[in-house]
Structures are given as C-alpha cells and as structure tokens.
Amino acid sequence: MKDVTILTTNTCPYCKMAKDFLIQNKIHFIEKDVNVDPQARHEMTSRNITGVPTFLIGNDVVVGLDKMKILELVDHRLVKCPNCNTTIRVPTNEGRISARCPKCKSNLNV
C-alpha cells in the first residue's frame, strides 16, 4: 500500500482542511510541518514544490487539495476492529478482503 505524507505549515488554513479531508475519508497519513522539519523542507525544495498542502502519495505528488486526484491515488482506508477498536490499514483495490487485527487477532471482512 502507498504511504501518504502531507506537507503542511501550522498557519495554513488549507492544510487544516486537507487533514480533515484525509481523516473523514479514513486515509492513513503522516504530517510533516515544513516550518519545523528541515527534512520536509528539503523534500519540497528538491522537488521544486512551492505550496502547501502538498501530498506525497507513493511516488506521486499532489500540490493543493485536489480531492478527486487524492482519492484516485490512495489505495487504502482505515477500519476499526469491532472487538478491540484498533485501527487497521486495509487495501481498497482488492474488493472484499479478510484482514486480521494485530492486537486481538480477530478476523475482519472488509
């Protein structure tokens, strides 16, 4: 499954909207604030990215909150185990699948 990283700043209102969008769509992500994370800032400059929010989805880059493009590129969603409430990342492009909760070992059909 593709990793999703969002490059943000804490003063950007669109970054807050972007994070809310990811949460609402049950997408696992890592946030990196380019104002405090030198590695994230280097990632932006090395790719000639000049705006936030920026989404790094696998090898793809999406600058700005292009919801349709993000949903097209992301290949997973988060589900909660009904027994222990653990959050599990599952693929979306494989139809119905069976997953096992790493905490309580319950089988989930999603």
C-alpha positions in Angstrom: 0.0 0.0 0.0 1.2 3.5 -0.8 2.4 5.7 2.0 0.7 9.1 2.3 2.6 12.1 3.6 1.1 15.6 3.8 3.5 18.6 3.9 1.9 21.5 5.8 2.5 24.6 7.8 0.7 25.4 11.1 -0.5 28.7 9.7 -2.1 27.4 6.5 -5.9 27.1 6.7 -6.0 24.9 3.6 -3.7 22.4 5.4 -6.2 22.0 8.2 -8.9 21.4 5.6 -6.7 18.9 3.9 -6.0 17.0 7.1 -9.7 17.0 7.9 -10.4 15.6 4.4 -7.9 12.7 4.9 -9.4 11.9 8.3 -13.0 12.0 7.0 -12.0 9.6 4.2 -10.2 7.3 6.6 -6.9 7.7 4.9 -3.7 6.9 7.0 -1.2 9.8 6.7 1.9 11.3 8.2 2.0 15.0 8.6 5.3 17.0 8.2 5.4 20.7 9.0 7.9 22.3 6.7 8.4 25.2 9.1 9.8 22.9 11.8 11.0 19.8 9.9 14.2 20.5 7.8 13.9 17.2 6.0 10.4 18.0 4.9 11.6 21.5 3.8 14.4 19.8 1.8 11.8 17.4 0.2 9.9 20.4 -1.0 12.8 22.3 -2.4 14.4 19.2 -4.1 11.1 18.6 -5.9 10.6 22.3 -6.7 7.3 22.4 -4.7 6.3 25.9 -3.6 3.0 25.4 -1.9 1.2 23.6 0.9 -0.6 21.5 1.4 1.3 19.0 -0.7 0.5 15.3 -0.7 3.2 12.7 -1.4 1.3 9.5 -2.3 3.6 6.7 -3.2 5.7 8.3 -6.0 3.1 10.8 -6.9 2.9 14.5 -5.8 -0.3 16.5 -5.5 0.0 20.2 -4.7 -3.2 21.6 -3.2 -6.3 19.9 -2.1 -7.3 18.1 -5.3 -9.8 15.7 -3.6 -10.6 13.6 -6.7 -6.9 13.1 -7.5 -6.1 12.2 -3.9 -8.9 9.7 -3.8 -7.8 8.2 -7.1 -4.2 7.8 -5.9 -4.7 6.5 -2.4 -5.1 2.7 -2.3 -6.1 2.1 1.3 -8.5 3.1 4.1 -8.5 2.8 7.8 -11.0 0.5 9.6 -11.6 -0.1 13.3 -11.6 -3.6 14.7 -15.1 -4.1 16.2 -13.7 -6.1 19.1 -10.8 -4.0 20.4 -11.1 -0.7 18.5 -7.6 -1.0 17.0 -7.2 0.9 13.7 -6.1 -1.2 10.8 -5.0 0.0 7.3 -6.6 -2.1 4.5 -6.3 -2.0 0.7 -9.2 -0.7 -1.3 -8.4 -2.0 -4.7 -8.8 -5.7 -4.0 -12.6 -6.0 -3.5 -13.7 -7.6 -0.3 -10.8 -8.9 1.8 -10.2 -10.6 5.1 -7.8 -8.9 7.5 -6.6 -9.9 10.9 -6.4 -7.5 13.8 -2.8 -7.3 15.0 -3.9 -6.7 18.6 -6.8 -9.2 19.3 -6.3 -11.5 16.3 -9.9 -11.2 15.2 -10.7 -11.8 11.6 -12.3 -8.8 9.8 -14.2 -9.0 6.5 -14.0 -5.6 4.8 
